[in-house]
Amino acid sequence: MDYSIILKKLCSKNIEEQKKVYEGLCSKSKFEDILEGKKKSDGLLMKYLLERLGKSSEKFELILQIEDYKMIELQEMIKKAIKEKKYHFVEKILQKYEKEIKRGKILELQIISQLKVELLFEEGEYKKALEEIKIALDYTKRNEDSLTEREELWELPMTTMEIRLQQQKIEVYHQLGEIDKSYEMAKKMERYIEKWVTDEELLASAYMPLILFLARTSYEFHEYERCVFYCKKGITCLQKSRSSIGSPEIFRIKADAMKEGNIGSKQEWKRAYFEACSIESIYNDTYDLEEKMRAESGGNLWEFMSLEK
């Protein structure tokens, strides 16, 4: 596939706007060579350039190199090991891969750094995680501390990796007790994602972790109407993208917020519980839907299935 045609179609002809796309990812001359078809882009760089343009790389036949596959396998292996709480094993593997990465491979180094953040977060080392997030974002110039006075972070396009790091920063601030700060940052970031990310597939992966954070936090603040508002936005995003990312939690929070905030009629919040329990049952083989519904709303399962919306 001729990536230069794709970039030309998606990219602004304005030099300053182009700079926002490639800055931190590659040099101006390399970007221009890719744009003019004089040089081929590697898979990881092209993926990130497309994401900064708000598009998912999954729709394009990217040619991945052996190194790219190694990084994908590493990410999957590390996330699995963290889930299994094999922290010492993760530390050793990350050290090994970091030494093998050649100097100047900033995109690969950023991936390693982000995986370190995942580990530190799970270990409860939130201050160290915050330091590592700043290091990771510095690689591609999307750290607030590295911007000029004229630049505004939320006016710059980001890759999914950069978005994930910004989300992790919000989560870390929350864990450090700076809840108001994290909440305000999350609201800014939600507006940012809606503005920059236009591809529905990409929107689901970038948007759902943040919308879940906003829904949880507004629920904690007893802002139940706002919580339901965020949940509905998340559910709409899932429907449009045909994704299931975070679906059990978003439906559950919505039902709890409707009940606690006395939002809608009794029939409406009971239906919300029916939807939440139904989705949870899909992910749990031992889940007794009829018993769960009876315990949570005091109603009969079949009665809810026949309720008019």
N, C-alpha and C positions, 0 to 999 in steps of 0.2 A: 504494500500500500504506500502511496506517495504522501508522506506526512506533510510535506510542504504545502500541498493543496489544502489539506485540512486546516493547517495553521493560518494560511492566508485567508481562508473563508471565515474563520472564527476571530482572528486577531484584528484589532483596530490598526489603521494606517498611521495613527498618531504615535510619534516616537516615544513620548512620555508614557502613554498607555501601554505600549509594547514593553517598556522597561519594567513596569509593574508585574508583567507576566514572567519575564525571564530572570529578573534580579534575584540573586542568591541561588539560582539553579544552574546557570551557565553564564558565560561571558556574552557581551553584546555581539561580538564577531561570530561566535559559534551559533547564536540564535539566528543571526542574519543569514548565515550559511545554510542552516536547516530550512529557514523560510524560503530561500531561493533554490533549494534542492541541490546545493553544492556539497552538502555533508549529511550523512544519515545520523539520525538520533538513536541512542540506545533506548531500550524499552522503558527503563525507570524514569529517565529524563522526559521522554515523550508523555508518559503517564502523568507526571507532575505538571508539565506544561498544559496539558488538556484540562487537568483539574483546576488549575489557576484560571482557566477560561470557563469554568463552571460545568465542564463536561466529564462524564464517566468514560474511562478508557476501555471499559468492558464492551462498548459498542464498536470498538475498532480492533482490527487484527494486529495487535502490537507484537513485534518480533522480540521475544525475550532472550537474553543471553544466559549462559550457564550461571554467571554470577547473580543474575536476577532471580533465577530459580532457587539458588542457594539461600538468598535472603528471604524469599517467601517461605521456604522450608524451615529456616531458622525462626522466623516469626511465629509460625504455627507450633513448632516444638517448644519454644520458650513460653508461649501463652498456656500451652497444655501443662508444662512443668510447674508454672506459677499456680495454676488452678489446683494442682496436686500438692502444692506447698513444698516443692522440692527446691527451696531457695538456694541452698549451697550449690547444687548442680547448675542452676541458672547462672549464678555468679561466675562459675568456672567457664561455662560455655561463652558467656558474653565477653569475658577477658580474652579468651582464645580468638574469637572472631574479630574483636577490636584490633588485635595485633596483626591479623592477616589482611586487614583492609589497607589498601595503599593510601599514602598521603594525598590529599586533594580530593578524595572520593567523599565529598561532603554529604551526598544524599544517603549513601550507605552508613556513614558515621551518624547521621541524624536518626536513622532507623535503630541503630544500636543504642543510641542515647535514649530514644523513646521507650525501648524495651527495659532499660535501666529504671526509667520512671515507673513503669508498670510494677517492677520488682520492689522498688523502694516504697511505693504506695501500699502494696500488699503487706510489707513488713512494718508499716506504720511510721516510716521515716519520712515524715511529711516535709520537714525543712530541707532535707537533702534532696527530696524529690523536686521541690521548687527550684533549687539550684540547678539540678540536672535539666529541668524544663527550659530554663534560661539558656543553658549551654546548647541544647538541641535547637531552639528557635534561632539562636545566633548563627547557626550554620547557614541558614537560608534567609537571614535578615528579616525575620518576622517577630523579633523580640522588641518590645516597646522601648527598652533602654538603648537599642542600637539605631533607632529612627532619628531623623533630623527634626528640627523644630517645626518645619513645614509639613512633615508627614503625619498622618493619622492612621493608626493601625487598622481601624475598621474601614478604611478606604482602600485597602490593599487586597488583591485577590490572594487566596491561599490554597495550598494542596490539602488533601484529606489528612495527611500526616501533620501538617501545621495546625489544622483545625482541631485534630485530636489532642495535640499538645496544649492548645489554648483551653480546651475543655478540661484537660487534666489540671491546668493551673487553677481554674475555677473550683474544681473539686478539692484541690489541696488547700486553697484558702478557706474553704468551708470547714475542712477537717482541722485547720489551725485556729478555728474560732472566729475568723473574719467573715461571718455569715452575710452581713449586709453588703460587704464589698463583693463577695462572690455572687450574690444575687443580682446586684446591679451590673456586674460584668456579664453575667449570663443573659440578661435582658438585652444588653447591647449586642451580644454575639448572636442572639436569635434574629435580631433585625438584620445583622450582617449576612447571615446565611441565606435568609430569604431574598436579599438583594443580589448576592453574587452567585449562588448555586442555582442554576436554571434546569439542570438535568434531574429528572425525577428519581432515577436510580441512585445517583450521587447524593441527592437531597436526603433520602431515607437514612443512608449510612452516616451522613454528617449531622443531620438534624435530630434524629431520635435520641441519642445519648444526652443532648442538651435539653430537649423538651422534657425528657424524663426528670432531669435535674430540676428544671423550673417547676414542674408539677409537684415533685416531692417537697421542694423548698416552700412553695406557696401553701402547700398543705400544712407544713410545719408552722408557718406563720398564721394559720387559721384563715387564710385568704381563699376560702373554698370556691367562690365564684371564679376567681382568677385561675385556680387549679383546674376546674372543669373546662375553662376556656383553653388552657394549654393542652389538656388531654384531648379535647376535640380536634385541635390543630394537629396533634400527633397522629390521631386515628385517621384523619383526612389524608395526611402524608402517606401513611401506610397503605391506604386504599388506592391512592393514585399510583404509587410505585409498586403495588402488589408485593409488598414486603411484609415480613412478620417480626422485624427487629423490635424487641421490647414490648410486643403486643400483650402478653399476659399482665405485665406490670402496669401499663398505661390504662388498660380497661379496669384493673383492680383499683388503682388510685382514683379514677373517675367515679366509680361506684361508692367508694368510701367518702369522697368529698361531697357527693350529692346527698348522702345520708347525713353526714355530720353537719353540713351547711344548710340542711333542709331545702335543698334546691330541687325544684320540680315537684310533681305529685308523688305520692307514695308508690303508685303504680310505675312511675318513670324510674325511680331509683331502684325499685325491685327488678325492673327489666335490666338496668345497668348491672346489677349483681348477677342476673342470669347470663348476660353476655360475658362478664368476667369469669364466672365459674365454667362456662362452656369452653372458653379459650384455654383456661388452666387445665381442663380435663384432657385436652389434645396433647399436652406436654407431659402428662403424668398417667401412666398405665394403671396405677392403683387408685386413682381418683374416683370417688363415688359421687357423680354429679347430682343425683337425686337427693342423697343424704346431705351434701354440702349446701344445696339450695334450701333445704328445709331448716338447717341449722342457722343459716345466715339471714334468711328473710321470713322464715316461718310459713313459707308457701309451698305449694305442690309444683313439682317440675313441669308437668304437662299443662298445668294452668298457665305458667309463664310462656310456654311455647306457643300458646294460642292467643296471647295478649295482642291487642291491636297496638301498633306503634303510634 
